[in-house]
Amino acid sequence: MTKRKRCSAEFKAKVALEAIREELTSAELAKKYGVHPTMISGWKRTAIENMASTFGGGASAEPAISEKDVEKLHAKIGQLVVERDFLSEASSLILGTGGRKR
């Protein structure tokens, strides 16, 4: 049984770019790089589909966070601070050492 060959993103991009240029056929590229022609076709298709996102600008790089989500996160932080303070006080009462074990 043969193991699957893992190809790096750089390798896939290089092969896909050559496939897009169409200087060699998929079969010739497959022989040159030692991969199946179907894989090359898939890499080529993926490269073409994702090419537009390269020129999309910085807007897609950082997800937008709504004001509602920010408020939820602030509320959660407040809740966690209250819980931490409560547990710290409770542990100091139980252990009698300010929260530290002897």
Secondary structure, DSSP 8 states (H G I E B T S, - for coil): --------HHHHHHHHHHHHHTSS-HHHHHHHHTS-HHHHHHHHHHHHHHHHHHTS-GGGTS----HHHHHHHHHHHHHHHHHHHHHHHHHHHHHSSTT---
